[in-house]
Amino acid sequence: MSAEASRGWSRLTPRYAWAVPTNHLADATSPYLRQHAHQPVEWYPWGDAALSRAAAEDKPLFISIGYASCHWCHVMAHETFDDEEVAALLNESFISIKIDREERPDLDAVYMSATQAQNGHGGWPMSVFATPDGRPFYTGTYFPPEDRHGLPGFTRLVTSLAGAWVGDRAAVEERADTFFSAVATEARFADDLAVKSDGATMPSVAALLTTMTTELAERYDPKWGGFSPAPKFPRPSLVECALLAGSLPEVNDPRAMEMALRTLDAMAAGGIYDHIAGGFARYSTDAEWLVPHFEKMLTDQALLARAYLHAYQVTGNESYAQIVRETLTYVLDELWADEGALYSSHDADAGGHEGSHATFTKTSVQAALTAAGLEEHTEEVCAYYGIEGPATFEGSWIPVRPIGAATQRPPHIEAARVALLDARRRRVQPEVDTKILLEWNAMAAAALAEAGRVLGEERFAAASVQILQTCLGLHTRADGRLLRSASLGRTEGLAQAGDYVWLAEACLQAYELTANPTWLGQAVETADALLRGFWDGAVDADSIDCTAGGLYGTGHDAPVVLAASKDVFDAAIPAANSVAASTLRRLAALSGDARFEAAAQRIIDRSAALLAAQPSAASDLVLAVIGGALGGEVVIPGPAGALLEVARRPWLPGTVIAHGALEGSPLFEGREVGTAYVCHGQVCDLPVTTPPELEGQLMGLLRTTPR
């Protein structure tokens, strides 16, 4: 039986499995695009066919950007794009292009800049009207079919813009030039920031975290945690910065620790966390983390698992470790592909109804428990999961827990949870986005490797290695160039900076997990390809030009859409430059390649002005700065045993652990088997051979002042 069949859902897209393709999306690798293949709109994927036709017929573009698990994307698809009248209007006056933002984050970023410039906000579905060469002249997000809630109806909007293209072309072109200028300005932001940062003094770790804590405190919700009003999105790197501000000896801010732990506790207690199957929804619609949009993204599981893992390392609270285990178990149980990698997401909707697969009533709880012989626990189980009082979602209840309640369940409650999960799986299930993205899989592999290492979970460790082996085979072109997205037996789309940097990070984590020098070699090879393909400056085997520096989002061999940019700000996914600053520096320590250290430092230096003024805008880069200041090397040659267990216990940002076979890394040179060596910068502590001695030295790695 396939993995899909065992979970009750199909590799196909059930919503449209019956439909006859009517446009150009049927052969797309993206399930999101294939969902629209039956519609009367003559959709094209982004590419030469659409752009050439637009130029030849002098027709503007309508560009719709979304993703498979996006609830409002489905709403607009059904309300608007299924409509024959709307389709006729679009087909007559526009060339329509559908883009999966997860396959093409570069295009999404470009058009999001324009959308935010016009509207002050953005989101998905994103709706962009553009000239035949791709310059946007009108942007928005969701539009209803007719005027509603202050939004123009899509029919009226299309008619008006088509008329403007024909009757007032000069004004449209002028507007397109304005938006192009805004996009170009946004694309230059990182380089403009670098000019401002030249000569700027980078704050100390203590000053950086103090400023960060002050910023976070101004946005913090003291009752429910989190750093924004509703809708609330998890921001793992903000939590991790607060954890460090609360735990590092040089800062030791109890306010920061309270913000971090309250946020983690509230998210793990609320409906944004799936208490029955594990894993986190994308975001909460309210301030209480109670009612999510129910889609689950692979990226959120990977990033949040690492945040909870680090909280466990800092506090020793087993509840955080349990959240890590449950989240990653959900990933392996529900998103595992037969190919040996991970699918991208679960939809918010099931059978056309949002959240219907995940909510309960007292009646449905009783039925599930009765079938499992646990009926006598119905009242207790309902009370445990908050299935009482007023319904919390469309006449049903979203399982929750009180904030701070222990996550460890009594045996009969755990048996009830298993029964509820079994009952859930017999319902109509949400669709799964079955594309395998290199960046997202590498992100998950890194989380699995780190969790396997810290928690001693062999299943996580084995899965991380399997994912990497699969992706290296699946996503590597014959000439060695990495590709981004795989589906239906095909892999397409040039990999972007995020794909390369997360693959390097995952391989580095695999090396620290397994001590297999093959993974260190793969990390070095990937990082070298990253710099050669994306760095702004010359790179050869021995040197790197850091005059300009920074990583472009797309490779030098990829066509530029409107403007090439270097991401600085972190969003749902950390900026590639931020991840690179951390990964390259640690890889430099393990490999001895000075180019990696130089590139990491240049990425950080380019943002010194931003980090001094507003560090919360680039929290993943803050983590890289802290890792650079704290990070050291722990070297344990040969069989490591109890010494390795001690080295893996604390969260030591920026520190690398080299152990096992005396090959692969120059850190092993001159070192004796059975001995641990702790170094920071160019200074090493005395070699030690006992766990207590090593434990004391490791605590020194949490200080940036001279030891």
PyMOL commands that set and color helices and strands:
alter all, ss='L'
color gray80, all
select helices_A, chain A and resi 3-6+14-16+31-34+48-57+71-81+84-93+105-119+154-167+169-187+189-197+205-219+236-247+254-269+298-315+318-334+362-371+375-384+411-425+438-455+458-474+497-514+517-534+576-591+594-605+608-613+615-630+642-648+666-668+691-702
alter helices_A, ss='H'
color red, helices_A
select strands_A, chain A and resi 43-45+61-66+95-100+126-130+136-140+283-284+292-293+296-297+345-346+349-350+353-354+432-433+436-437+483-487+490-494+633-637+656-660+677-680+683-684
alter strands_A, ss='S'
color yellow, strands_A
deselect
rebuild
show_as cartoon
